[in-house]
């Protein structure tokens, strides 16, 4: 089995890679039939020389490989027919901008495996960059807070080498006695929590967060069961919420009244209530002044997120009155950091973590007959057709939606 590590060609450039030189070394040591070729890249965070130093061939010979592995979408004109590909296709939600990509995959008889749907039998994701989105998102949120109020200036995350460098910068800060709210307890939320804890910010329970005044900055981490409640008044729980989101309404405003800085690291599912609406932001008691929307659902559950921002220009302002974008330093603006490709700012750390998970959970499936069904669940296309699990995308491919 010959694996090819393809060069990332999407713009803006992405320096991450699925398999680092160390990950490649682990693969060939464990699986004697595995061979790896690395396509040359001038932007990859791990250089061609780093792969060559580990004994791997760096060559433009992807057509000689069986399985081609990348991070972002492959440009249509670069797709090689009759190959197996791994990358984030951004098609599973019928994203309009990638319909032609999925159509080209089918036309060229490519077997597509989307990283986003590599799961175990319980539908839990096995490989993801979410932790690093949370890490960088929290850092960027503190950077936005300092810039919004002229308190301090942090360097951009992309200029720092790794997570420890980010933490070192954050530890230098002298923060006012603000309340910081974090939603989500998954990879993203817990990645952000790592940063808050590393800064030594005190974590408080919900009841104290809502009622107490503190003489130091504090944070509170909550999940769906704490910012939603059943419409019928019956006590709910997180499992019931995810099973029946339409039975719930938001109970978030009580947090918005006492929060200064909000980090959105939750998962938002179809049919769930918005955390806060544009009408909520108009209320005189709405207290949030800075939002780090790591989840970045446009015009969605975090109403201040009008658009995704960029690594180059990560912050914009939201005017609650006009519901439009303004300068984030304007006194009436809520500052919004909504970069949608945050792990790109920490490419080395993100690649290391993702590669470890890929080696552990995906690579063995090629050599054990896919005994756990990992490849079967993630295979979107085969023999020029959508697989049964992804047949719901047919009307999307046909241009009917």
C-alpha positions in Angstrom: 0.0 0.0 0.0 1.6 3.3 -1.1 0.5 6.5 0.5 1.1 10.0 -0.9 1.2 13.1 1.1 -0.1 15.7 -1.3 0.8 19.4 -1.4 -1.8 21.8 -0.2 -2.9 24.1 -3.0 -5.9 25.9 -1.7 -5.7 29.6 -1.0 -5.2 31.1 1.4 -2.2 28.8 2.0 -2.5 26.1 4.6 0.8 24.9 6.2 -0.7 21.9 8.0 -0.1 18.3 7.1 -1.9 15.1 8.1 1.2 13.0 8.4 4.3 14.5 10.0 7.8 13.0 9.4 7.5 11.3 12.8 4.1 9.9 12.0 5.4 8.5 8.7 8.2 6.8 10.6 5.7 5.2 12.9 3.6 3.9 10.0 6.5 2.2 8.1 7.9 0.7 11.3 4.6 -0.9 12.2 3.3 -1.8 8.7 5.9 -3.4 6.6 3.8 -3.2 3.4 3.4 0.6 3.8 5.3 3.0 1.6 5.1 6.8 1.7 5.9 9.4 -1.0 5.9 13.1 -0.1 4.9 15.6 -2.8 7.3 18.6 -2.6 5.8 21.7 -1.0 7.3 25.2 -0.4 4.8 26.1 2.3 4.3 22.9 4.4 5.3 23.5 8.1 7.5 20.4 8.0 10.0 20.9 5.2 10.9 18.5 2.4 14.3 18.1 4.1 12.7 17.0 7.3 11.0 14.1 5.5 14.1 13.2 3.5 16.1 13.1 6.8 13.8 10.4 8.0 14.4 8.4 4.8 11.2 9.3 2.8 11.1 10.0 -0.9 10.1 13.5 -1.8 8.9 13.5 -5.4 6.1 14.6 -7.7 4.8 11.1 -8.2 1.4 11.1 -6.7 0.0 9.2 -9.7 2.0 6.2 -8.4 0.3 6.2 -5.0 -2.8 4.3 -4.0 -4.0 6.6 -1.3 -3.6 10.4 -1.4 -3.8 12.3 1.9 -4.3 16.0 2.3 -5.9 18.6 4.6 -8.0 21.1 2.6 -10.0 20.6 -0.6 -8.0 19.6 -3.7 -8.5 21.9 -6.6 -10.6 20.2 -9.3 -7.8 20.4 -11.9 -5.4 18.6 -9.6 -7.7 15.6 -8.8 -6.1 12.3 -10.1 -8.7 9.8 -11.4 -9.2 6.4 -9.9 -7.4 7.2 -6.6 -8.5 7.1 -2.9 -8.4 10.6 -1.4 -8.5 11.9 2.2 -9.3 15.6 2.8 -11.8 17.9 4.3 -14.2 18.2 1.3 -16.7 20.6 3.0 -19.6 18.9 1.1 -21.4 16.9 3.8 -23.7 19.8 4.6 -24.3 20.5 0.9 -22.1 23.6 0.9 -22.9 25.3 -2.5 -19.3 26.4 -3.2 -18.1 22.8 -3.3 -20.8 21.1 -5.4 -18.6 21.0 -8.5 -15.8 19.4 -6.4 -18.0 16.5 -5.3 -19.3 16.1 -8.9 -15.7 16.0 -10.2 -14.8 13.4 -7.6 -17.7 11.2 -8.9 -16.9 11.8 -12.5 -13.2 10.8 -12.0 -14.1 7.6 -10.1 -12.4 8.7 -7.0 -13.0 7.2 -3.6 -13.4 10.1 -1.2 -12.9 9.8 2.5 -13.7 13.0 4.4 -11.8 13.6 7.6 -14.9 15.1 9.2 -16.8 11.8 9.0 -14.0 9.5 10.2 -15.8 8.1 13.3 -16.0 5.1 15.6 -19.1 2.9 15.8 -20.7 5.4 18.3 -20.3 8.2 15.7 -17.6 10.0 17.7 -15.0 11.7 15.5 -11.6 10.1 15.6 -9.5 12.7 13.9 -10.0 16.5 14.3 -8.2 19.8 14.6 -10.8 21.1 17.1 -8.5 21.2 20.2 -6.2 23.5 18.3 -9.1 25.7 17.2 -10.0 26.1 20.8 -6.4 26.9 21.8 -5.9 29.5 19.2 -9.4 30.9 19.5 -9.0 31.6 23.2 -5.7 33.3 22.5 -7.2 35.4 19.7 -10.1 36.3 21.9 -7.8 37.7 24.6 -5.9 39.5 21.9 -9.2 41.1 20.7 -10.1 42.1 24.2 -6.8 44.0 24.6 -7.1 45.7 21.3 -10.8 46.6 21.9 -10.1 48.4 25.1 -6.5 49.5 24.5 -5.2 47.5 27.4 -2.4 45.6 25.9 -1.1 44.2 22.5 -0.5 40.5 22.0 1.5 39.3 18.9 -0.5 37.4 16.4 -0.7 33.7 17.1 0.7 32.8 13.6 3.9 34.6 14.5 4.5 32.3 17.5 6.0 28.8 17.3 3.7 26.7 19.4 1.1 26.5 22.2 3.6 27.1 24.9 4.7 30.3 23.2 1.0 31.4 23.2 0.7 30.6 26.9 3.8 32.5 27.7 2.4 35.7 26.1 -1.0 35.3 27.9 0.7 34.9 31.3 2.2 38.3 30.9 -1.3 39.9 30.9 -2.7 41.9 33.8 -6.5 41.6 33.2 -9.3 43.6 34.9 -11.8 41.7 37.0 -13.7 40.4 34.0 -16.1 37.4 33.7 -15.3 35.0 30.9 -17.9 32.5 29.6 -16.9 29.4 27.7 -19.5 27.2 26.0 -18.7 23.6 25.1 -17.0 20.7 26.7 -15.8 18.9 23.5 -12.4 19.2 21.8 -12.9 22.9 21.0 -14.2 23.9 24.4 -11.6 21.9 26.3 -8.8 23.3 24.0 -9.9 26.8 25.1 -10.1 25.7 28.7 -6.4 24.6 28.5 -5.5 28.2 27.8 -7.6 29.6 30.6 -6.2 27.2 33.1 -2.6 27.8 31.9 -3.2 31.5 32.6 -4.2 30.7 36.1 -7.7 32.2 35.7 -10.0 30.9 38.4 -12.8 28.7 37.3 -16.1 29.2 39.1 -19.4 27.3 39.2 -22.5 28.5 37.5 -24.4 29.8 40.6 -21.4 31.9 41.7 -20.7 33.2 38.2 -24.3 34.4 37.9 -24.5 36.1 41.3 -21.1 36.9 42.8 -18.8 39.8 42.2 -15.1 38.8 42.1 -11.9 40.8 42.7 -10.1 38.9 40.0 -10.8 37.6 36.5 -12.8 34.4 36.5 -14.3 32.0 34.0 -17.2 29.5 33.8 -17.5 26.6 31.4 -21.0 25.5 30.5 -22.6 23.0 28.1 -26.0 22.8 26.4 -27.9 21.6 29.5 -27.0 24.9 31.2 -27.8 27.4 28.5 -31.0 25.7 27.3 -34.2 24.7 29.1 -37.3 22.7 28.1 -40.2 24.7 26.9 -42.6 22.6 29.0 -40.7 23.4 32.2 -39.7 19.7 32.8 -36.1 19.3 33.9 -34.0 18.3 30.9 -30.5 17.0 30.4 -27.9 17.1 27.7 -28.8 13.8 26.2 -32.4 14.8 25.9 -31.5 18.1 24.4 -29.4 16.5 21.6 -32.2 14.0 20.9 -35.0 16.6 20.9 -33.5 20.1 20.4 -36.9 21.5 19.2 -38.3 20.9 22.7 -35.9 23.5 24.2 -35.5 27.3 24.3 -32.4 29.3 25.1 -31.6 30.1 28.7 -28.4 32.0 27.8 -29.4 35.6 28.4 -28.8 35.2 32.2 -25.2 34.6 31.3 -25.0 37.4 28.8 -26.1 39.8 31.5 -22.9 39.2 33.6 -20.4 38.2 31.0 -17.7 40.6 29.6 -15.9 38.2 27.2 -17.5 35.1 25.6 -15.7 32.2 24.0 -18.0 30.1 21.8 -16.6 26.6 21.6 -19.9 24.5 21.5 -21.3 22.3 18.8 -24.5 23.6 17.2 -26.9 21.1 15.8 -29.9 21.6 13.4 -33.1 22.5 15.2 -31.4 23.8 18.3 -32.3 27.2 19.6 -29.9 30.1 19.1 -27.9 31.0 22.2 -28.7 34.7 21.7 -30.4 36.7 19.0 -29.9 40.1 17.5 -32.8 41.3 19.6 -31.0 40.1 22.7 -28.0 42.2 21.9 -30.2 45.3 21.8 -31.2 44.8 25.4 -29.6 47.3 27.9 -28.6 44.4 30.2 -26.7 42.5 27.4 -23.1 42.8 28.8 -20.9 40.9 26.4 -18.3 43.2 24.8 -16.0 40.7 23.1 -16.9 37.4 21.4 -14.4 34.8 20.3 -16.7 32.6 18.1 -14.5 29.6 17.5 -17.5 27.5 16.3 -18.2 30.3 13.7 -21.7 29.5 12.4 -22.5 32.5 10.2 -25.8 34.3 11.0 -26.4 31.5 13.5 -26.7 30.8 17.2 -24.2 33.5 18.1 -26.0 36.4 16.5 -23.0 38.8 16.4 -21.2 36.5 13.9 -22.1 38.2 10.6 -19.2 36.6 8.7 -16.1 34.6 9.1 -13.0 36.8 9.7 -9.5 36.1 8.4 -6.1 35.4 10.0 -5.0 38.6 8.3 -7.9 40.7 9.7 -9.3 38.6 12.6 -11.5 41.2 14.3 -14.6 43.2 13.3 -17.3 45.1 15.2 -21.0 44.3 15.5 -23.4 47.2 16.0 -26.4 45.9 18.0 -28.6 48.8 16.9 -28.1 48.6 13.1 -27.2 44.9 13.1 -24.3 45.7 10.9 -20.5 45.7 10.9 -18.6 48.6 12.3 -15.1 49.4 13.6 -14.6 47.0 16.6 -13.1 49.9 18.6 -16.3 51.9 18.4 -17.7 52.2 21.9 -21.0 50.8 20.9 -19.5 47.8 19.0 -19.2 44.2 20.2 -15.8 43.0 19.1 -16.0 39.7 17.2 -13.2 37.3 16.4 -14.6 34.7 14.1 -11.6 33.2 12.2 -12.8 29.9 10.6 -9.4 28.3 10.1 -7.8 28.9 13.5 -5.6 25.7 13.6 -3.7 27.1 10.6 -2.2 29.6 13.0 -0.6 26.8 15.0 0.3 24.4 12.1 3.1 22.5 13.7 1.3 21.6 16.9 -2.0 21.0 15.0 -0.3 18.6 12.5 1.4 16.6 15.3 -1.9 16.1 17.1 -3.9 15.3 14.0 -1.1 12.9 12.7 -1.1 11.0 16.0 -4.8 10.4 15.8 -4.6 9.4 12.1 -1.9 6.9 12.7 -3.8 5.4 15.6 -7.3 5.3 14.2 -7.1 5.3 10.4 -3.9 3.7 9.0 -4.5 0.3 10.7 -7.8 -0.1 8.8 -5.8 -0.4 5.6 -4.0 -3.5 6.9 -6.7 -5.2 9.1 -9.5 -5.5 6.5 -11.2 -2.4 8.1 -12.4 -4.7 10.9 -13.8 -1.7 12.8 -15.6 -0.1 9.8 -13.6 3.1 10.0 -13.1 3.3 6.3 -16.5 2.1 5.4 -18.2 4.9 7.5 -16.0 7.6 6.0 -16.2 6.5 2.4 -18.4 9.0 0.6 -18.0 7.8 -3.0 -17.1 4.5 -4.7 -17.3 3.4 -8.4 -18.4 6.8 -9.5 -21.4 6.9 -7.1 -22.3 8.1 -3.7 -22.2 5.4 -1.1 -25.4 4.5 0.8 -24.6 6.5 3.8 -24.1 9.7 1.7 -26.9 9.1 -0.8 -28.7 12.1 0.7 -26.2 14.3 -1.3 -27.5 13.2 -4.7 -29.9 16.1 -5.1 -27.0 18.4 -4.2 -24.7 16.8 -6.8 -27.5 17.1 -9.4 -27.9 20.8 -8.6 -31.4 20.5 -7.3 -30.7 22.3 -4.0 
